[in-house]
Amino acid sequence: MCDRKRRRRWSRSIRRDEVDSEMDVQRNGDGGSYDAVIDGQVVGKIVYHVPGGGRRVTLSHTIVDPEFRGRGVATRLVKHALDDLRARELKLTNYCTFVADYIADHPEYKELVDARFPGRAVVPDRAPRERAH
């Protein structure tokens, strides 16, 4: 059993490297999502909605296909989405707990959260967790 766990852990790290180099993140305005694409296939997404007025974006949830989980897909999606919101000078209303945890670990994004309409997934007030290098 230990050998199987070691093999799984080793193959995951190889796959994570492959995902990092092969994954593209695209904003799909028609579909209302940020899509993680590998070899032309959408393997993950963050669903969003732009309420009337268009100066705020609501992120509702993050989805990653089961065979791609644990490889950093969701993390790269969130970073891309938040960087895009910042570049477009938009505010965030957040309903996704994964996004909230990401912002807690990367407090430089906290100013994106709309103070009037923060959403239900509140960013935890805690020290950022140590990041793996």
C-alpha positions in Angstrom: 0.0 0.0 0.0 2.8 2.4 0.8 4.4 1.8 -2.7 1.1 2.5 -4.3 0.7 5.8 -2.4 4.3 6.7 -3.4 3.7 5.9 -7.0 0.5 8.0 -7.0 2.2 11.0 -5.3 5.1 10.7 -7.8 2.8 10.6 -10.9 0.7 13.5 -9.5 3.8 15.7 -9.4 4.7 14.8 -12.9 1.2 15.5 -14.1 1.1 18.8 -12.2 4.2 19.9 -14.1 2.6 18.9 -17.4 -0.6 20.8 -16.4 1.4 23.9 -15.6 3.0 23.9 -19.0 0.1 22.8 -21.1 -2.9 24.6 -19.5 -4.4 27.7 -20.9 -6.9 29.8 -19.1 -9.5 31.8 -21.2 -12.4 34.1 -20.3 -15.5 32.7 -22.0 -17.7 35.8 -22.1 -20.5 34.0 -23.9 -20.5 31.1 -21.4 -19.9 33.2 -18.3 -16.9 31.3 -17.2 -13.1 31.3 -17.0 -12.1 28.0 -18.6 -9.0 25.9 -18.0 -8.1 24.2 -21.3 -5.7 21.4 -21.9 -5.3 19.9 -25.4 -8.5 21.7 -26.5 -10.6 20.2 -23.7 -12.1 22.3 -20.9 -11.0 20.6 -17.7 -12.1 23.2 -15.2 -14.0 26.5 -14.9 -15.0 29.3 -12.6 -18.6 30.3 -13.3 -19.3 34.1 -13.2 -22.1 36.5 -13.7 -22.0 40.3 -14.4 -24.9 42.0 -12.6 -26.5 45.1 -14.2 -24.1 48.0 -14.4 -21.2 45.8 -15.2 -18.6 47.2 -12.7 -18.9 44.1 -10.5 -18.5 40.4 -11.2 -20.0 37.6 -9.2 -18.0 34.4 -8.9 -20.3 31.5 -8.0 -18.3 28.3 -8.0 -15.2 26.6 -9.3 -15.4 23.2 -11.0 -12.5 20.9 -12.0 -13.0 17.5 -13.7 -12.2 14.7 -11.2 -9.2 13.4 -13.1 -7.5 16.8 -13.0 -8.1 17.6 -9.3 -5.1 18.0 -7.1 -3.0 19.4 -9.9 -3.3 23.1 -9.4 -6.0 23.7 -12.0 -8.4 25.5 -9.7 -5.6 27.6 -8.2 -4.5 28.8 -11.6 -8.1 29.5 -12.6 -8.6 31.7 -9.6 -5.4 33.6 -10.0 -6.2 34.2 -13.7 -9.8 35.4 -12.9 -8.7 37.7 -10.1 -5.8 39.1 -12.2 -8.4 39.7 -15.0 -10.8 41.5 -12.7 -8.0 43.7 -11.4 -6.8 44.5 -15.0 -10.4 45.4 -16.0 -10.9 47.5 -12.7 -13.9 45.4 -11.6 -15.0 44.5 -8.1 -15.8 41.0 -6.9 -18.9 39.6 -5.2 -17.9 36.1 -4.2 -20.0 33.0 -3.5 -17.1 30.5 -4.0 -15.4 29.2 -0.9 -12.3 28.1 -2.9 -11.9 31.7 -4.1 -12.3 33.0 -0.6 -9.6 30.7 0.7 -7.3 31.7 -2.2 -7.8 35.4 -1.3 -7.0 34.6 2.3 -3.7 33.1 1.2 -3.1 35.9 -1.2 -4.2 39.1 0.6 -3.1 41.3 -2.2 -6.4 40.4 -3.9 -8.6 41.4 -0.9 -9.1 44.9 -2.3 -11.1 43.4 -5.2 -13.9 42.3 -2.9 -16.8 44.7 -3.1 -17.4 46.1 0.4 -21.1 46.7 -0.3 -21.7 43.3 -2.0 -19.1 40.9 -0.7 -21.1 37.8 -1.3 -21.7 34.8 1.0 -18.2 33.2 0.8 -16.5 35.5 3.2 -12.7 35.7 3.0 -11.4 34.1 6.2 -9.5 36.5 8.4 -6.4 34.5 9.0 -2.7 34.5 8.3 -1.9 33.1 4.8 -1.0 29.5 4.7 2.6 28.7 3.7 2.8 28.1 0.0 4.7 25.2 -1.6 7.5 26.3 -3.9 
